[in-house]
Amino acid sequence: MPTVSVGRDKLNAALGHNYSEKEFDELCFEFGIELDDVTSEKDILRKEKKLEDSQLMDVSDEVLYKIDVPANRYDLLCLEGLSRALRVFLGEEPVPVFRLADPGAGRRQRLVVHPETALIRPFVVAAILRGVSFDDAQYASFIDLQDKLHQNICRRRSLVAIGTHDLDTLQGPFTYEALPPADIKFVPLKQKKEFTAAELMTFYQSDNKLKKFLHIISDSVVFPVIYDSNRTVLSLPPIINGAHSAISTRTKNVFIECTATDLTKAKIVLNTMVTMFSELCADKFAVEPVEVQDASGSVRLYPDLAEYVVATDTNYVNKYIGLDLQPNQVGTLLNRMQLKTDVLPEGKLRVHVPPQRSDILHPVDVAEDVAIAHGFNNIPKTRPTASTVGREQPLNAFSDLLRLEVALAGFTEVLTWVLHSHEENFAAMNLRDDGKTAVIVGNPRSADFELARSSLLPSLLKTVGSNKDAPLPIKLFEISDVVLLDDQHEVGARNERRLVALHSNLTSGFEVIHGLVDRVLEMVGVDLAAAAQTGDYVIRPSSAPTFFPGRQADVFYRKKHIGTFGIIHPEVLEHFDIQTPCSALEIRIEDFLEV
């Protein structure tokens, strides 16, 4: 959980009440956060740096509260957002309404994106805070929020990088470009000398703070850069801003840009910045939008401060938190959590999620906020009934029994990765991707983890290919889940438990795999002698391209196709660099539990 450090006196002033440490600790618990430590800057330096009191004469001894907040509550990462949320929770302030303001100069600022940015960091969003009044503490909080977001949702600037600039020192429109490092020249923040971007990569190698971000762009042939209309550099994201547009406590108009590899996260970060600090604007809670023109010429307005609606009902909320609240009670509790709620007939609820609450993704998140506002200690304790006592799921119990039986048949269990490369899942198996089977990873770390596996067999083949020196025969199995696209499920996909087994020897061992199929069916109570008449167990010729033609069969259990077994096609073996013939089976085991 992220930790926010705030001055006790500043927090009490923002809350309008002088809470004792015990009172504030109780308030934190009621709100679902935790007062982790009470310290001071002097105490921190004394403990971490082992400094003597004589060395700390000029260090502040202001009391600091260290508060643990949920990792997805970005709106609580600064004093402004934390105090506002607590005031609303206590009923001392209405839920703020954020809105887009008219441009200060009569025409909206525009940020034009060049096509070359797609090579390095393709997305950018921007906004303007006008008429800001910073004092020293608010300015420090503004900078600190950027650092916390960079460490959290921005994943150390790899997904999103925030740049803040004094708009009065710049002249729009702005351009977001990607140029060779030697072509980018500017004076970076806190420096007097002009550098090229290539020189900065060397210069910042000795900077303890910035050197850990250099790898994000250092290997690229082009670097991202933002210019104003006079070709003044605003920033070299995600490394450093330009000194020309540096903000200070005297800044009145702040231009905020967020460059990103993930547009959704960029919008969340921008919304967090402007909703936290728009209360310091001359027109409170008003944000001036910026037109962002993408490489295709399409223009979008950012930030998007529109509320979105989560529909749920009182019965759903009560079911999840174990209460019997009335609709109006639920609505009141949600209002305390900054979620304006319309109570509709029959207990229906229309929950309006404001732009700063990006953590609300599902009705279950709404139920969680109701539980927090009601108070976890106020939820009555009940004795679990027989139906709610924890026990092993039937599928898991059956899987364990099946693992034992397959192991007793001489097979060795393996546990393999859930993620595959696209090639391993399809082309290497002689399969074509129909676009309706596999769940694709949106931003994979490498080509080895492009999708969630839709079959277990590639994992076993990869294991055999990586263990050529293992003595023959090799007999492996795995009982695990695959992930399949499914529009009938709420998340658009479902897990499916399967058994896969593989035999590799100087001969294919088709009869060994066939025998294992028979043993599995015997285990679930199938009378093999009577199976042909009852339809409980039937095998029929198959034509799966993964297996050798004429040496494969589909398995039917109670007239449902549950899998296939056969001799692996030589082309598939070649893809996985396997020199010996193999036979394998893959069957869905969930059907065995159906009555």
VOTI-141099 format. One record per residue (C-alpha): residue number from 0; x, y, z. Coordinates in nm, 2 decimals, decimal comma. Example, Ala and Ser with C-alpha at 12.3 -4.5 7.8 and 13.67 -1.06 7.14 Angstrom:
% residues 2
{0; {1,23; -0,45; 0,78}}
{1; {1,37; -0,11; 0,71}}
% end
This chain:
% residues 595
{0; {0,00; 0,00; 0,00}}
{1; {0,13; 0,35; -0,08}}
{2; {0,22; 0,57; 0,21}}
{3; {0,13; 0,94; 0,22}}
{4; {0,32; 1,17; 0,45}}
{5; {0,12; 1,48; 0,56}}
{6; {0,19; 1,74; 0,82}}
{7; {-0,04; 1,70; 1,12}}
{8; {-0,11; 2,07; 1,16}}
{9; {-0,17; 2,12; 0,79}}
{10; {-0,41; 1,82; 0,78}}
{11; {-0,60; 1,94; 1,08}}
{12; {-0,63; 2,29; 0,92}}
{13; {-0,76; 2,14; 0,60}}
{14; {-1,01; 1,93; 0,80}}
{15; {-1,12; 2,23; 1,01}}
{16; {-1,07; 2,04; 1,33}}
{17; {-0,78; 1,97; 1,57}}
{18; {-0,79; 1,59; 1,60}}
{19; {-0,59; 1,42; 1,86}}
{20; {-0,37; 1,13; 1,74}}
{21; {-0,62; 0,88; 1,87}}
{22; {-0,92; 1,05; 1,72}}
{23; {-0,75; 1,07; 1,38}}
{24; {-0,65; 0,71; 1,40}}
{25; {-1,01; 0,62; 1,45}}
{26; {-1,12; 0,84; 1,16}}
{27; {-0,87; 0,67; 0,93}}
{28; {-1,01; 0,33; 1,03}}
{29; {-1,36; 0,44; 0,97}}
{30; {-1,26; 0,56; 0,62}}
{31; {-1,07; 0,24; 0,53}}
{32; {-0,72; 0,38; 0,55}}
{33; {-0,46; 0,34; 0,83}}
{34; {-0,24; 0,58; 1,03}}
{35; {0,08; 0,38; 1,00}}
{36; {0,33; 0,61; 1,19}}
{37; {0,36; 0,94; 1,36}}
{38; {0,70; 1,09; 1,31}}
{39; {0,89; 1,41; 1,20}}
{40; {1,14; 1,49; 0,93}}
{41; {1,40; 1,52; 1,21}}
{42; {1,31; 1,17; 1,35}}
{43; {1,33; 1,03; 1,00}}
{44; {1,68; 1,17; 0,94}}
{45; {1,79; 1,06; 1,28}}
{46; {1,69; 0,70; 1,22}}
{47; {1,78; 0,66; 0,85}}
{48; {2,09; 0,88; 0,83}}
{49; {2,21; 0,82; 1,19}}
{50; {2,26; 1,19; 1,24}}
{51; {2,32; 1,36; 1,57}}
{52; {2,08; 1,63; 1,71}}
{53; {2,36; 1,88; 1,66}}
{54; {2,34; 1,81; 1,29}}
{55; {1,97; 1,86; 1,27}}
{56; {1,94; 2,21; 1,41}}
{57; {1,79; 2,35; 1,09}}
{58; {1,56; 2,05; 1,02}}
{59; {1,18; 2,09; 1,08}}
{60; {1,04; 1,90; 1,37}}
{61; {0,68; 1,93; 1,24}}
{62; {0,48; 1,62; 1,33}}
{63; {0,41; 1,41; 1,02}}
{64; {0,14; 1,15; 0,98}}
{65; {0,23; 0,85; 0,76}}
{66; {-0,09; 0,72; 0,62}}
{67; {-0,14; 0,39; 0,43}}
{68; {-0,39; 0,42; 0,15}}
{69; {-0,52; 0,16; -0,10}}
{70; {-0,30; 0,12; -0,41}}
{71; {-0,58; 0,21; -0,65}}
{72; {-0,70; 0,52; -0,46}}
{73; {-0,48; 0,77; -0,65}}
{74; {-0,71; 1,05; -0,53}}
{75; {-0,57; 1,00; -0,17}}
{76; {-0,20; 1,04; -0,26}}
{77; {-0,19; 1,41; -0,16}}
{78; {-0,31; 1,63; 0,12}}
{79; {-0,56; 1,80; -0,10}}
{80; {-0,74; 1,48; -0,21}}
{81; {-0,71; 1,31; 0,13}}
{82; {-0,86; 1,61; 0,32}}
{83; {-1,13; 1,66; 0,07}}
{84; {-1,24; 1,29; 0,08}}
{85; {-1,25; 1,30; 0,46}}
{86; {-1,45; 1,62; 0,47}}
{87; {-1,71; 1,47; 0,23}}
{88; {-1,70; 1,15; 0,43}}
{89; {-1,78; 1,35; 0,75}}
{90; {-2,06; 1,54; 0,58}}
{91; {-1,88; 1,87; 0,61}}
{92; {-1,86; 1,94; 0,24}}
{93; {-2,07; 1,84; -0,07}}
{94; {-1,93; 1,62; -0,34}}
{95; {-1,73; 1,85; -0,57}}
{96; {-1,85; 1,89; -0,93}}
{97; {-1,56; 1,93; -1,18}}
{98; {-1,62; 2,10; -1,51}}
{99; {-1,45; 2,21; -1,82}}
{100; {-1,38; 2,59; -1,84}}
{101; {-1,38; 2,82; -2,14}}
{102; {-1,03; 2,90; -2,27}}
{103; {-0,86; 3,19; -2,10}}
{104; {-0,74; 3,36; -2,42}}
{105; {-1,05; 3,30; -2,62}}
{106; {-0,92; 3,00; -2,82}}
{107; {-0,83; 2,66; -2,70}}
{108; {-0,47; 2,55; -2,69}}
{109; {-0,39; 2,27; -2,93}}
{110; {-0,13; 1,99; -2,91}}
{111; {-0,05; 1,83; -3,25}}
{112; {0,09; 1,47; -3,25}}
{113; {0,33; 1,38; -3,52}}
{114; {0,32; 1,03; -3,67}}
{115; {0,68; 0,94; -3,57}}
{116; {0,57; 0,93; -3,20}}
{117; {0,42; 0,59; -3,27}}
{118; {0,77; 0,45; -3,28}}
{119; {0,84; 0,53; -2,92}}
{120; {0,56; 0,68; -2,71}}
{121; {0,24; 0,72; -2,91}}
{122; {-0,01; 0,89; -2,67}}
{123; {-0,04; 1,23; -2,51}}
{124; {-0,31; 1,41; -2,32}}
{125; {-0,31; 1,76; -2,17}}
{126; {-0,50; 2,02; -1,97}}
{127; {-0,46; 2,36; -1,82}}
{128; {-0,51; 2,49; -1,46}}
{129; {-0,57; 2,87; -1,48}}
{130; {-0,54; 3,12; -1,20}}
{131; {-0,36; 2,88; -0,96}}
{132; {-0,25; 3,02; -0,63}}
{133; {0,03; 2,81; -0,48}}
{134; {0,18; 2,85; -0,14}}
{135; {0,50; 2,66; -0,04}}
{136; {0,31; 2,36; 0,10}}
{137; {0,07; 2,33; -0,19}}
{138; {0,35; 2,36; -0,44}}
{139; {0,54; 2,08; -0,26}}
{140; {0,23; 1,87; -0,26}}
{141; {0,18; 1,93; -0,63}}
{142; {0,53; 1,80; -0,71}}
{143; {0,50; 1,51; -0,46}}
{144; {0,18; 1,39; -0,62}}
{145; {0,36; 1,36; -0,95}}
{146; {0,63; 1,16; -0,79}}
{147; {0,38; 0,92; -0,62}}
{148; {0,19; 0,87; -0,95}}
{149; {0,51; 0,81; -1,13}}
{150; {0,60; 0,53; -0,89}}
{151; {0,25; 0,39; -0,88}}
{152; {0,02; 0,38; -1,18}}
{153; {0,28; 0,52; -1,42}}
{154; {0,51; 0,22; -1,34}}
{155; {0,82; 0,44; -1,29}}
{156; {0,73; 0,65; -1,60}}
{157; {0,74; 0,35; -1,83}}
{158; {0,36; 0,37; -1,89}}
{159; {0,30; 0,74; -1,83}}
{160; {0,52; 1,05; -1,77}}
{161; {0,39; 1,38; -1,64}}
{162; {0,52; 1,72; -1,74}}
{163; {0,40; 2,04; -1,58}}
{164; {0,49; 2,38; -1,72}}
{165; {0,44; 2,75; -1,67}}
{166; {0,20; 2,83; -1,95}}
{167; {0,28; 3,20; -1,94}}
{168; {0,64; 3,13; -2,06}}
{169; {0,52; 2,94; -2,37}}
{170; {0,33; 3,01; -2,69}}
{171; {0,09; 2,75; -2,84}}
{172; {0,00; 2,56; -3,04}}
{173; {0,22; 2,28; -2,92}}
{174; {0,36; 1,98; -3,11}}
{175; {0,45; 1,63; -2,99}}
{176; {0,73; 1,49; -3,20}}
{177; {0,98; 1,21; -3,22}}
{178; {1,33; 1,31; -3,35}}
{179; {1,68; 1,17; -3,36}}
{180; {1,85; 1,24; -3,02}}
{181; {2,12; 1,47; -3,19}}
{182; {1,85; 1,69; -3,33}}
{183; {1,69; 1,78; -2,99}}
{184; {1,87; 2,06; -2,81}}
{185; {1,75; 2,25; -2,49}}
{186; {1,85; 2,35; -2,14}}
{187; {1,71; 2,09; -1,90}}
{188; {1,55; 2,16; -1,57}}
{189; {1,80; 2,29; -1,30}}
{190; {2,08; 2,34; -1,56}}
{191; {2,23; 2,64; -1,73}}
{192; {2,39; 2,47; -2,03}}
{193; {2,23; 2,35; -2,35}}
{194; {2,25; 1,98; -2,42}}
{195; {2,14; 1,75; -2,70}}
{196; {1,92; 1,46; -2,60}}
{197; {2,20; 1,22; -2,68}}
{198; {2,44; 1,41; -2,45}}
{199; {2,17; 1,40; -2,17}}
{200; {2,17; 1,02; -2,18}}
{201; {2,54; 1,03; -2,08}}
{202; {2,50; 1,33; -1,84}}
{203; {2,23; 1,17; -1,64}}
{204; {2,40; 0,84; -1,59}}
{205; {2,55; 0,98; -1,27}}
{206; {2,21; 1,12; -1,15}}
{207; {2,07; 0,89; -0,89}}
{208; {1,71; 1,00; -0,95}}
{209; {1,70; 1,02; -1,33}}
{210; {1,94; 0,74; -1,44}}
{211; {1,68; 0,47; -1,36}}
{212; {1,45; 0,62; -1,63}}
{213; {1,70; 0,64; -1,92}}
{214; {1,65; 0,29; -2,04}}
{215; {1,29; 0,36; -2,13}}
{216; {1,40; 0,55; -2,44}}
{217; {1,78; 0,52; -2,47}}
{218; {1,78; 0,24; -2,72}}
{219; {1,53; 0,41; -2,96}}
{220; {1,64; 0,57; -3,28}}
{221; {1,40; 0,86; -3,20}}
{222; {1,32; 1,04; -2,87}}
{223; {0,99; 1,20; -2,79}}
{224; {0,99; 1,57; -2,74}}
{225; {0,73; 1,85; -2,69}}
{226; {0,77; 2,19; -2,85}}
{227; {0,58; 2,52; -2,84}}
{228; {0,52; 2,73; -3,15}}
{229; {0,86; 2,90; -3,10}}
{230; {1,04; 2,56; -3,10}}
{231; {1,10; 2,59; -2,72}}
{232; {1,13; 2,25; -2,57}}
{233; {0,88; 2,18; -2,29}}
{234; {1,00; 1,83; -2,21}}
{235; {1,19; 1,53; -2,32}}
{236; {0,96; 1,26; -2,18}}
{237; {0,99; 1,05; -1,97}}
{238; {1,33; 1,20; -1,86}}
{239; {1,33; 1,57; -1,79}}
{240; {1,14; 1,90; -1,85}}
{241; {1,29; 2,21; -2,00}}
{242; {1,42; 2,48; -1,78}}
{243; {1,24; 2,75; -1,98}}
{244; {0,89; 2,65; -1,86}}
{245; {0,98; 2,54; -1,51}}
{246; {0,70; 2,61; -1,26}}
{247; {0,73; 2,77; -0,92}}
{248; {0,51; 2,91; -0,65}}
{249; {0,47; 3,22; -0,87}}
{250; {0,32; 3,02; -1,15}}
{251; {-0,04; 3,11; -1,22}}
{252; {-0,13; 2,91; -1,53}}
{253; {-0,01; 2,55; -1,54}}
{254; {0,01; 2,34; -1,86}}
{255; {0,00; 1,97; -1,78}}
{256; {0,09; 1,70; -2,04}}
{257; {0,11; 1,33; -2,00}}
{258; {0,28; 1,12; -2,26}}
{259; {0,22; 0,75; -2,25}}
{260; {0,23; 0,40; -2,39}}
{261; {-0,11; 0,34; -2,24}}
{262; {-0,38; 0,59; -2,32}}
{263; {-0,62; 0,47; -2,05}}
{264; {-0,37; 0,52; -1,77}}
{265; {-0,27; 0,86; -1,92}}
{266; {-0,63; 0,98; -1,89}}
{267; {-0,65; 0,85; -1,53}}
{268; {-0,32; 1,03; -1,44}}
{269; {-0,43; 1,36; -1,60}}
{270; {-0,77; 1,34; -1,43}}
{271; {-0,60; 1,28; -1,09}}
{272; {-0,37; 1,58; -1,13}}
{273; {-0,64; 1,82; -1,23}}
{274; {-0,91; 1,71; -0,99}}
{275; {-0,67; 1,72; -0,70}}
{276; {-0,55; 2,08; -0,77}}
{277; {-0,83; 2,25; -0,96}}
{278; {-0,95; 2,36; -0,62}}
{279; {-0,66; 2,61; -0,62}}
{280; {-0,78; 2,77; -0,94}}
{281; {-0,95; 3,11; -0,94}}
{282; {-1,25; 2,93; -1,08}}
{283; {-1,27; 2,65; -0,83}}
{284; {-1,29; 2,30; -0,98}}
{285; {-1,28; 2,43; -1,33}}
{286; {-1,02; 2,28; -1,58}}
{287; {-0,94; 2,43; -1,92}}
{288; {-0,93; 2,15; -2,18}}
{289; {-0,67; 2,11; -2,45}}
{290; {-0,73; 1,99; -2,80}}
{291; {-0,51; 1,70; -2,89}}
{292; {-0,49; 1,63; -3,27}}
{293; {-0,36; 1,28; -3,33}}
{294; {-0,15; 1,17; -3,63}}
{295; {-0,46; 1,09; -3,84}}
{296; {-0,60; 1,45; -3,79}}
{297; {-0,87; 1,35; -3,54}}
{298; {-0,91; 1,60; -3,25}}
{299; {-1,01; 1,50; -2,90}}
{300; {-1,06; 1,72; -2,60}}
{301; {-0,88; 1,64; -2,27}}
{302; {-0,93; 1,59; -1,99}}
{303; {-1,25; 1,39; -1,99}}
{304; {-1,42; 1,49; -1,67}}
{305; {-1,76; 1,32; -1,75}}
{306; {-1,90; 1,10; -1,48}}
{307; {-1,98; 0,75; -1,58}}
{308; {-2,26; 0,54; -1,43}}
{309; {-2,25; 0,20; -1,25}}
{310; {-2,59; 0,04; -1,23}}
{311; {-2,66; -0,19; -0,94}}
{312; {-2,93; -0,26; -0,68}}
{313; {-2,97; -0,27; -0,30}}
{314; {-3,01; -0,65; -0,29}}
{315; {-2,67; -0,69; -0,46}}
{316; {-2,50; -0,46; -0,21}}
{317; {-2,66; -0,62; 0,09}}
{318; {-2,57; -0,97; -0,03}}
{319; {-2,20; -0,88; -0,06}}
{320; {-2,16; -0,71; 0,28}}
{321; {-2,41; -0,90; 0,49}}
{322; {-2,65; -0,62; 0,58}}
{323; {-3,02; -0,53; 0,52}}
{324; {-3,00; -0,17; 0,43}}
{325; {-3,28; 0,03; 0,26}}
{326; {-3,21; 0,19; -0,08}}
{327; {-3,21; 0,54; 0,07}}
{328; {-2,95; 0,43; 0,33}}
{329; {-2,73; 0,29; 0,06}}
{330; {-2,76; 0,62; -0,13}}
{331; {-2,66; 0,82; 0,17}}
{332; {-2,36; 0,61; 0,25}}
{333; {-2,24; 0,63; -0,11}}
{334; {-2,27; 1,00; -0,11}}
{335; {-2,02; 1,00; 0,18}}
{336; {-1,77; 0,82; -0,05}}
{337; {-1,81; 1,09; -0,32}}
{338; {-2,04; 0,87; -0,52}}
{339; {-2,36; 1,05; -0,60}}
{340; {-2,64; 0,80; -0,62}}
{341; {-2,99; 0,80; -0,77}}
{342; {-3,23; 0,57; -0,59}}
{343; {-3,48; 0,42; -0,84}}
{344; {-3,79; 0,21; -0,79}}
{345; {-3,75; -0,15; -0,68}}
{346; {-3,42; -0,08; -0,50}}
{347; {-3,23; 0,00; -0,82}}
{348; {-2,93; 0,23; -0,79}}
{349; {-2,77; 0,45; -1,04}}
{350; {-2,42; 0,54; -0,91}}
{351; {-2,24; 0,84; -1,07}}
{352; {-1,87; 0,79; -1,05}}
{353; {-1,67; 1,11; -1,06}}
{354; {-1,35; 1,15; -1,26}}
{355; {-1,11; 1,11; -0,96}}
{356; {-1,26; 0,77; -0,86}}
{357; {-1,09; 0,56; -1,13}}
{358; {-1,09; 0,27; -0,88}}
{359; {-1,47; 0,21; -0,93}}
{360; {-1,49; -0,05; -1,21}}
{361; {-1,77; -0,28; -1,11}}
{362; {-2,07; -0,30; -0,88}}
{363; {-1,87; -0,49; -0,62}}
{364; {-1,65; -0,18; -0,58}}
{365; {-1,97; 0,01; -0,50}}
{366; {-2,06; -0,25; -0,24}}
{367; {-1,71; -0,21; -0,09}}
{368; {-1,76; 0,16; -0,05}}
{369; {-2,10; 0,11; 0,12}}
{370; {-1,93; -0,13; 0,37}}
{371; {-1,66; 0,13; 0,44}}
{372; {-1,91; 0,42; 0,49}}
{373; {-2,13; 0,20; 0,71}}
{374; {-1,83; 0,09; 0,91}}
{375; {-1,68; -0,26; 0,92}}
{376; {-1,72; -0,28; 1,30}}
{377; {-2,09; -0,20; 1,25}}
{378; {-2,15; -0,51; 1,04}}
{379; {-2,31; -0,77; 1,27}}
{380; {-2,12; -1,08; 1,34}}
{381; {-2,30; -1,40; 1,24}}
{382; {-2,21; -1,77; 1,28}}
{383; {-2,14; -1,93; 0,94}}
{384; {-2,39; -2,18; 0,82}}
{385; {-2,30; -2,52; 0,68}}
{386; {-2,33; -2,37; 0,33}}
{387; {-2,08; -2,10; 0,40}}
{388; {-1,81; -2,30; 0,58}}
{389; {-1,49; -2,30; 0,37}}
{390; {-1,42; -2,63; 0,19}}
{391; {-1,24; -2,74; -0,12}}
{392; {-1,42; -2,68; -0,45}}
{393; {-1,54; -3,01; -0,61}}
{394; {-1,34; -2,94; -0,93}}
{395; {-1,02; -2,90; -0,72}}
{396; {-1,09; -3,21; -0,52}}
{397; {-1,15; -3,41; -0,84}}
{398; {-0,83; -3,27; -1,00}}
{399; {-0,63; -3,39; -0,71}}
{400; {-0,77; -3,74; -0,73}}
{401; {-0,71; -3,74; -1,11}}
{402; {-0,35; -3,62; -1,05}}
{403; {-0,29; -3,92; -0,83}}
{404; {-0,43; -4,17; -1,08}}
{405; {-0,23; -4,03; -1,37}}
{406; {0,09; -4,03; -1,15}}
{407; {0,02; -4,39; -1,06}}
{408; {0,01; -4,47; -1,43}}
{409; {0,37; -4,37; -1,45}}
{410; {0,34; -4,00; -1,57}}
{411; {0,54; -3,71; -1,41}}
{412; {0,35; -3,39; -1,33}}
{413; {0,48; -3,06; -1,46}}
{414; {0,35; -2,71; -1,39}}
{415; {0,40; -2,46; -1,68}}
{416; {0,34; -2,10; -1,76}}
{417; {-0,01; -1,97; -1,82}}
{418; {0,11; -1,73; -2,09}}
{419; {0,24; -1,83; -2,43}}
{420; {0,37; -1,67; -2,74}}
{421; {0,12; -1,64; -3,02}}
{422; {0,34; -1,87; -3,24}}
{423; {0,36; -2,14; -2,98}}
{424; {-0,02; -2,14; -2,93}}
{425; {-0,11; -2,14; -3,30}}
{426; {0,14; -2,17; -3,58}}
{427; {0,37; -2,42; -3,40}}
{428; {0,06; -2,64; -3,34}}
{429; {-0,04; -2,62; -3,71}}
{430; {-0,34; -2,41; -3,60}}
{431; {-0,48; -2,08; -3,73}}
{432; {-0,59; -1,80; -3,50}}
{433; {-0,96; -1,74; -3,56}}
{434; {-0,97; -1,44; -3,33}}
{435; {-1,24; -1,60; -3,12}}
{436; {-1,03; -1,83; -2,90}}
{437; {-0,73; -1,68; -2,73}}
{438; {-0,72; -1,39; -2,48}}
{439; {-0,45; -1,15; -2,61}}
{440; {-0,23; -0,97; -2,36}}
{441; {-0,26; -0,60; -2,43}}
{442; {0,09; -0,49; -2,34}}
{443; {0,31; -0,80; -2,31}}
{444; {0,65; -0,77; -2,15}}
{445; {0,80; -0,99; -2,42}}
{446; {0,70; -1,19; -2,72}}
{447; {0,71; -1,51; -2,50}}
{448; {0,40; -1,39; -2,31}}
{449; {0,16; -1,26; -2,58}}
{450; {-0,15; -1,44; -2,49}}
{451; {-0,32; -1,66; -2,22}}
{452; {-0,29; -2,03; -2,34}}
{453; {-0,59; -2,18; -2,50}}
{454; {-0,43; -2,53; -2,49}}
{455; {-0,20; -2,71; -2,25}}
{456; {-0,03; -2,92; -2,51}}
{457; {0,22; -2,66; -2,63}}
{458; {0,36; -2,63; -2,28}}
{459; {0,44; -3,01; -2,26}}
{460; {0,59; -3,00; -2,61}}
{461; {0,81; -2,71; -2,51}}
{462; {0,91; -2,90; -2,20}}
{463; {1,01; -3,21; -2,40}}
{464; {1,20; -2,99; -2,65}}
{465; {1,40; -2,83; -2,37}}
{466; {1,49; -3,16; -2,21}}
{467; {1,65; -3,36; -2,50}}
{468; {1,90; -3,53; -2,27}}
{469; {1,63; -3,68; -2,04}}
{470; {1,62; -4,06; -2,05}}
{471; {1,34; -4,22; -2,26}}
{472; {1,06; -4,28; -2,23}}
{473; {0,94; -3,93; -2,13}}
{474; {0,59; -3,94; -1,98}}
{475; {0,45; -3,60; -1,86}}
{476; {0,11; -3,46; -1,76}}
{477; {-0,05; -3,15; -1,63}}
{478; {-0,39; -3,06; -1,49}}
{479; {-0,44; -2,69; -1,52}}
{480; {-0,66; -2,42; -1,66}}
{481; {-0,67; -2,27; -2,01}}
{482; {-0,83; -1,93; -2,08}}
{483; {-1,09; -1,90; -2,36}}
{484; {-1,28; -1,60; -2,50}}
{485; {-1,65; -1,62; -2,41}}
{486; {-1,90; -1,34; -2,46}}
{487; {-2,14; -1,51; -2,22}}
{488; {-1,92; -1,43; -1,92}}
{489; {-1,91; -1,09; -1,76}}
{490; {-1,53; -1,05; -1,82}}
{491; {-1,55; -1,18; -2,17}}
{492; {-1,35; -1,49; -2,10}}
{493; {-1,36; -1,81; -1,89}}
{494; {-1,12; -2,07; -1,74}}
{495; {-1,15; -2,43; -1,84}}
{496; {-0,98; -2,72; -1,65}}
{497; {-0,81; -2,97; -1,87}}
{498; {-0,58; -3,28; -1,85}}
{499; {-0,29; -3,31; -2,09}}
{500; {-0,05; -3,60; -2,11}}
{501; {0,23; -3,68; -2,34}}
{502; {0,44; -3,99; -2,41}}
{503; {0,78; -3,96; -2,60}}
{504; {1,00; -4,26; -2,69}}
{505; {1,16; -4,43; -2,98}}
{506; {0,81; -4,53; -3,08}}
{507; {0,51; -4,31; -3,06}}
{508; {0,34; -4,49; -2,77}}
{509; {-0,01; -4,44; -2,91}}
{510; {-0,13; -4,74; -2,72}}
{511; {0,00; -4,59; -2,39}}
{512; {-0,20; -4,27; -2,43}}
{513; {-0,51; -4,46; -2,55}}
{514; {-0,47; -4,67; -2,23}}
{515; {-0,45; -4,36; -2,02}}
{516; {-0,78; -4,23; -2,17}}
{517; {-0,95; -4,56; -2,08}}
{518; {-0,81; -4,54; -1,73}}
{519; {-0,94; -4,19; -1,68}}
{520; {-1,29; -4,29; -1,80}}
{521; {-1,28; -4,60; -1,57}}
{522; {-1,20; -4,37; -1,28}}
{523; {-1,51; -4,16; -1,33}}
{524; {-1,73; -4,47; -1,34}}
{525; {-1,76; -4,56; -1,71}}
{526; {-1,82; -4,93; -1,78}}
{527; {-1,60; -4,96; -2,09}}
{528; {-1,77; -5,28; -2,21}}
{529; {-2,12; -5,11; -2,21}}
{530; {-2,00; -4,77; -2,32}}
{531; {-2,07; -4,82; -2,69}}
{532; {-2,44; -4,88; -2,62}}
{533; {-2,49; -4,61; -2,35}}
{534; {-2,28; -4,34; -2,52}}
{535; {-2,09; -4,26; -2,20}}
{536; {-1,76; -4,31; -2,37}}
{537; {-1,71; -4,31; -2,75}}
{538; {-1,40; -4,24; -2,96}}
{539; {-1,43; -4,14; -3,32}}
{540; {-1,18; -4,05; -3,60}}
{541; {-1,05; -3,70; -3,58}}
{542; {-0,88; -3,45; -3,82}}
{543; {-0,70; -3,21; -3,59}}
{544; {-0,40; -3,06; -3,77}}
{545; {-0,19; -3,09; -3,46}}
{546; {-0,20; -3,47; -3,48}}
{547; {-0,09; -3,72; -3,75}}
{548; {-0,37; -3,80; -4,00}}
{549; {-0,53; -4,13; -3,94}}
{550; {-0,36; -4,17; -3,60}}
{551; {-0,59; -3,96; -3,39}}
{552; {-0,93; -3,97; -3,23}}
{553; {-1,19; -3,74; -3,06}}
{554; {-1,32; -3,84; -2,72}}
{555; {-1,69; -3,82; -2,64}}
{556; {-1,83; -3,84; -2,29}}
{557; {-2,21; -3,86; -2,26}}
{558; {-2,23; -3,75; -2,62}}
{559; {-2,02; -3,44; -2,56}}
{560; {-1,69; -3,39; -2,73}}
{561; {-1,43; -3,34; -2,44}}
{562; {-1,10; -3,37; -2,62}}
{563; {-0,86; -3,54; -2,86}}
{564; {-0,57; -3,78; -2,85}}
{565; {-0,32; -3,92; -3,11}}
{566; {0,03; -3,91; -3,25}}
{567; {0,17; -3,56; -3,28}}
{568; {0,23; -3,44; -3,63}}
{569; {0,60; -3,44; -3,74}}
{570; {0,58; -3,07; -3,84}}
{571; {0,46; -2,99; -3,48}}
{572; {0,75; -3,19; -3,34}}
{573; {0,99; -3,00; -3,56}}
{574; {0,86; -2,66; -3,44}}
{575; {0,95; -2,76; -3,09}}
{576; {1,28; -2,92; -3,18}}
{577; {1,17; -3,27; -3,07}}
{578; {1,36; -3,56; -3,23}}
{579; {1,15; -3,86; -3,10}}
{580; {0,79; -3,95; -3,18}}
{581; {0,52; -3,84; -2,94}}
{582; {0,16; -3,92; -2,86}}
{583; {-0,06; -3,69; -2,65}}
{584; {-0,41; -3,64; -2,52}}
{585; {-0,59; -3,32; -2,40}}
{586; {-0,93; -3,35; -2,25}}
{587; {-1,17; -3,12; -2,06}}
{588; {-1,23; -3,27; -1,72}}
{589; {-1,51; -3,04; -1,59}}
{590; {-1,77; -3,25; -1,78}}
{591; {-1,70; -3,54; -1,55}}
{592; {-1,85; -3,35; -1,26}}
{593; {-2,18; -3,28; -1,44}}
{594; {-2,47; -3,49; -1,32}}
% end
